[in-house]
């Protein structure tokens, strides 16, 4: 079994990766790992993620209260957001929050990442919705993210950044990389006249491949209401009024809003 110190070292390594890849600036971003139902390791606030060493890492309980912290280090100010993910997704063991440039650009523009443009993104992410803006370090962000947690493993944060989570720290980080790569390709393809999207039959085949791989997490291939009803899957599943609509109405509203946002009326 991997030791707590080794996990702290891994957090520092991932911190360096997101910093060196330009996914955060200065002291931005935060990372956490679940040790048990009531013990979590997390990065400290006010510290560059590119220059951490294991003694920087804090330990908190499920309420975000400090169990262990060295010197003047304090847990990330966004720990409430991390704790909400763990509370509502028992399968999640790690959470990564960063500000990757292209993905954050889409979050600022209010455009969810829902266009099926490359097989890898369809299989690993499905689509990435936007959670409504919330004031950092308050319950507003956890509340905004909450409605998307049962259905997605990655969420854009309106005017803020991106949030990914998975069954391991490495997988949560890889999802962040995938979100940014997807966003960058979509941005570039828009400059070249617009992306050529995969058609529904192609998306369905990729969904089936995902199911055959037995990949963990939440994904439209497994959770889309259209699929459950025996209909063609909708690839985009984002709506700011999701909690106020039943599933059938939600699919219709989602499709309409995504089409309008992308100028495909």
C-alpha positions as CSV (number, residue, x, y, z in Angstrom):
1,X,0.0,0.0,0.0
2,X,1.4,3.4,-1.0
3,X,2.5,5.5,1.9
4,X,1.1,8.9,2.8
5,X,4.5,10.5,2.1
6,X,4.6,9.0,-1.4
7,X,1.1,10.4,-2.1
8,X,2.4,13.8,-1.0
9,X,5.3,13.5,-3.4
10,X,2.9,12.6,-6.2
11,X,0.8,15.6,-5.4
12,X,3.9,17.8,-5.7
13,X,4.9,16.1,-9.0
14,X,1.4,16.8,-10.5
15,X,1.6,20.3,-9.2
16,X,4.8,20.8,-11.2
17,X,3.2,19.3,-14.3
18,X,0.2,21.7,-14.2
19,X,2.5,24.6,-13.5
20,X,5.0,23.7,-16.2
21,X,2.3,23.2,-18.8
22,X,0.9,26.7,-18.1
23,X,-2.3,25.4,-16.6
24,X,-1.9,27.7,-13.6
25,X,-0.1,31.0,-12.9
26,X,1.5,32.2,-9.7
27,X,-0.3,30.5,-6.8
28,X,-3.4,29.3,-8.7
29,X,-4.9,25.9,-8.7
30,X,-5.4,23.1,-6.1
31,X,-5.1,19.4,-5.8
32,X,-6.5,16.9,-3.3
33,X,-6.4,13.1,-2.7
34,X,-8.7,11.0,-0.5
35,X,-6.9,8.8,2.1
36,X,-10.0,7.6,3.9
37,X,-13.6,8.6,4.4
38,X,-12.4,11.3,6.8
39,X,-8.8,12.1,5.8
40,X,-7.8,14.0,2.7
41,X,-4.5,15.5,1.6
42,X,-4.6,18.9,-0.2
43,X,-2.3,21.6,-1.5
44,X,-1.9,24.7,0.6
45,X,-3.3,28.1,-0.2
46,X,-1.0,30.9,-1.4
47,X,1.8,28.6,-2.7
48,X,2.9,28.0,-6.3
49,X,2.0,24.5,-7.4
50,X,5.2,24.3,-9.3
51,X,7.5,24.7,-6.2
52,X,6.0,22.5,-3.6
53,X,7.7,19.8,-1.5
54,X,5.9,17.1,0.6
55,X,6.0,19.2,3.8
56,X,3.8,21.8,2.1
57,X,0.9,19.4,1.9
58,X,-2.0,19.7,4.4
59,X,-4.3,17.1,5.8
60,X,-8.0,17.8,6.4
61,X,-11.1,16.0,7.5
62,X,-14.3,15.6,5.4
63,X,-15.5,19.0,6.6
64,X,-12.3,20.7,5.4
65,X,-11.0,21.2,8.9
66,X,-7.2,21.0,9.4
67,X,-5.9,17.7,10.8
68,X,-2.3,18.4,10.1
69,X,-0.4,21.4,8.6
70,X,3.2,22.4,8.9
71,X,4.3,25.9,9.8
72,X,2.2,28.6,8.3
73,X,0.6,26.4,5.6
74,X,-3.1,26.4,5.4
75,X,-5.4,24.2,3.2
76,X,-6.5,25.5,-0.2
77,X,-9.2,28.1,0.0
78,X,-11.2,26.0,-2.5
79,X,-11.3,22.9,-0.2
80,X,-15.1,23.3,0.0
81,X,-15.4,22.5,-3.7
82,X,-13.2,19.4,-3.3
83,X,-15.2,18.1,-0.4
84,X,-18.4,18.5,-2.3
85,X,-17.0,16.3,-5.1
86,X,-16.0,13.6,-2.6
87,X,-19.3,13.7,-0.8
88,X,-21.4,13.3,-3.9
89,X,-19.0,11.0,-5.8
90,X,-17.9,8.1,-3.6
91,X,-16.0,6.6,-6.5
92,X,-13.7,9.7,-6.7
93,X,-10.3,9.5,-5.0
94,X,-8.7,12.7,-6.3
95,X,-9.7,16.2,-7.5
96,X,-7.7,18.7,-9.6
97,X,-8.6,22.3,-10.2
98,X,-6.6,24.4,-12.6
99,X,-6.9,27.3,-15.1
100,X,-5.8,25.8,-18.4
101,X,-5.8,28.7,-21.0
102,X,-7.9,27.3,-23.8
103,X,-10.4,25.5,-21.5
104,X,-10.7,28.5,-19.3
105,X,-11.2,30.7,-22.4
106,X,-14.3,28.6,-23.3
107,X,-15.5,28.9,-19.7
108,X,-15.2,32.7,-19.9
109,X,-16.9,32.8,-23.3
110,X,-19.7,30.6,-21.9
111,X,-19.2,27.8,-24.4
112,X,-19.3,24.2,-23.1
113,X,-17.1,21.6,-24.7
114,X,-19.8,19.5,-26.3
115,X,-18.8,19.1,-29.9
116,X,-17.7,15.5,-30.9
117,X,-14.5,16.4,-32.8
118,X,-12.0,13.6,-31.9
119,X,-12.4,10.0,-30.8
120,X,-10.2,10.3,-27.7
121,X,-12.3,13.1,-26.3
122,X,-15.6,11.4,-27.0
123,X,-14.4,8.2,-25.3
124,X,-12.6,9.7,-22.3
125,X,-14.7,12.8,-21.6
126,X,-18.0,12.7,-23.5
127,X,-18.7,16.4,-23.0
128,X,-17.8,19.0,-20.5
129,X,-20.5,21.4,-19.3
130,X,-20.2,24.8,-17.6
131,X,-21.1,25.2,-14.0
132,X,-22.5,28.7,-13.2
133,X,-20.2,31.3,-11.7
134,X,-19.6,31.3,-8.0
135,X,-17.5,33.4,-5.7
136,X,-14.2,31.5,-5.0
137,X,-13.8,30.0,-1.5
138,X,-17.6,30.2,-0.8
139,X,-20.3,27.5,-1.0
140,X,-21.4,29.1,-4.3
141,X,-19.0,27.1,-6.4
142,X,-19.7,23.7,-4.7
143,X,-23.5,24.4,-5.1
144,X,-23.0,25.2,-8.8
145,X,-20.8,22.2,-9.5
146,X,-23.1,19.8,-7.5
147,X,-25.8,19.4,-10.2
148,X,-23.2,18.1,-12.7
149,X,-21.3,15.7,-10.5
150,X,-23.6,12.7,-11.0
151,X,-23.1,12.9,-14.8
152,X,-19.6,14.1,-15.7
153,X,-16.0,13.7,-14.7
154,X,-15.0,17.2,-15.9
155,X,-16.6,20.5,-15.5
156,X,-15.7,24.0,-16.7
157,X,-16.2,26.7,-14.0
158,X,-17.8,29.9,-15.5
159,X,-15.2,32.7,-15.6
160,X,-12.9,30.6,-13.5
161,X,-11.3,27.5,-14.8
162,X,-11.7,23.7,-15.0
163,X,-12.3,20.9,-12.5
164,X,-11.6,17.2,-13.0
165,X,-11.9,14.2,-10.7
166,X,-11.3,10.5,-10.9
167,X,-10.4,7.3,-9.1
168,X,-6.7,8.3,-8.9
169,X,-4.6,11.4,-8.9
170,X,-3.0,10.5,-12.2
171,X,-6.3,9.9,-13.9
172,X,-7.7,13.2,-12.5
173,X,-4.7,15.0,-13.9
174,X,-5.0,13.2,-17.3
175,X,-8.6,14.3,-17.5
176,X,-7.4,17.9,-17.0
177,X,-4.8,17.4,-19.8
178,X,-7.6,16.0,-22.0
179,X,-9.9,18.9,-21.4
180,X,-7.3,21.4,-22.3
181,X,-6.2,19.5,-25.4
182,X,-9.8,19.1,-26.5
183,X,-10.4,22.9,-26.0
184,X,-7.3,23.8,-27.9
185,X,-8.2,21.7,-30.9
186,X,-11.7,23.0,-30.9
187,X,-10.4,26.6,-30.8
188,X,-8.0,26.0,-33.7
189,X,-10.6,24.2,-35.8
190,X,-12.9,27.2,-35.4
191,X,-10.2,29.5,-36.8
192,X,-9.9,27.2,-39.8
193,X,-13.5,27.5,-40.7
194,X,-15.2,25.3,-38.1
195,X,-14.8,21.6,-37.0
196,X,-16.1,18.7,-38.9
197,X,-17.9,16.8,-36.2
198,X,-18.2,13.1,-35.9
199,X,-21.7,11.9,-36.8
200,X,-24.1,10.2,-34.4
201,X,-23.3,6.7,-35.7
202,X,-19.6,7.4,-35.2
203,X,-20.2,8.7,-31.7
204,X,-22.3,5.7,-30.8
205,X,-19.5,3.3,-31.9
206,X,-17.1,5.2,-29.7
207,X,-19.5,5.0,-26.8
208,X,-19.7,1.2,-27.3
209,X,-15.9,1.0,-27.3
210,X,-15.9,2.9,-24.0
211,X,-18.3,0.4,-22.5
212,X,-16.2,-2.5,-23.8
213,X,-13.1,-1.0,-22.1
214,X,-15.0,-0.9,-18.8
215,X,-13.8,2.6,-18.2
216,X,-14.6,4.0,-14.8
217,X,-16.4,7.3,-14.0
218,X,-19.5,9.0,-15.3
219,X,-20.1,9.5,-19.0
220,X,-23.0,10.2,-21.5
221,X,-22.4,6.7,-23.0
222,X,-23.7,5.3,-19.7
223,X,-25.9,8.0,-18.4
224,X,-27.5,9.9,-21.2
225,X,-31.3,9.8,-20.8
226,X,-31.7,9.4,-24.6
227,X,-29.6,6.2,-24.4
228,X,-31.7,4.9,-21.5
229,X,-34.9,5.6,-23.6
230,X,-33.5,3.7,-26.5
231,X,-33.0,6.8,-28.6
232,X,-29.9,8.3,-30.2
233,X,-27.5,9.8,-27.7
234,X,-27.1,13.5,-27.3
235,X,-23.4,14.3,-27.1
236,X,-23.9,17.7,-25.4
237,X,-25.5,17.7,-22.0
238,X,-25.3,21.2,-20.5
239,X,-28.1,23.4,-19.0
240,X,-28.1,26.0,-16.3
241,X,-31.6,25.0,-15.4
242,X,-30.9,21.3,-15.3
243,X,-32.2,20.8,-11.7
244,X,-35.5,22.3,-12.6
245,X,-36.5,20.1,-15.5
246,X,-37.3,16.4,-15.9
247,X,-35.0,14.3,-17.9
248,X,-36.9,14.3,-21.2
249,X,-37.3,18.1,-21.2
250,X,-33.7,18.5,-20.2
251,X,-32.4,16.7,-23.3
252,X,-34.5,19.0,-25.5
253,X,-33.4,22.1,-23.8
254,X,-29.7,21.1,-23.8
255,X,-29.7,20.4,-27.5
256,X,-31.4,23.7,-28.3
257,X,-29.0,25.8,-26.1
258,X,-25.8,24.1,-27.3
259,X,-26.9,24.6,-30.9
260,X,-27.6,28.3,-30.3
261,X,-24.3,28.8,-28.5
262,X,-22.4,27.3,-31.3
263,X,-24.3,29.2,-34.0
264,X,-25.8,26.0,-35.4
265,X,-29.5,26.9,-35.3
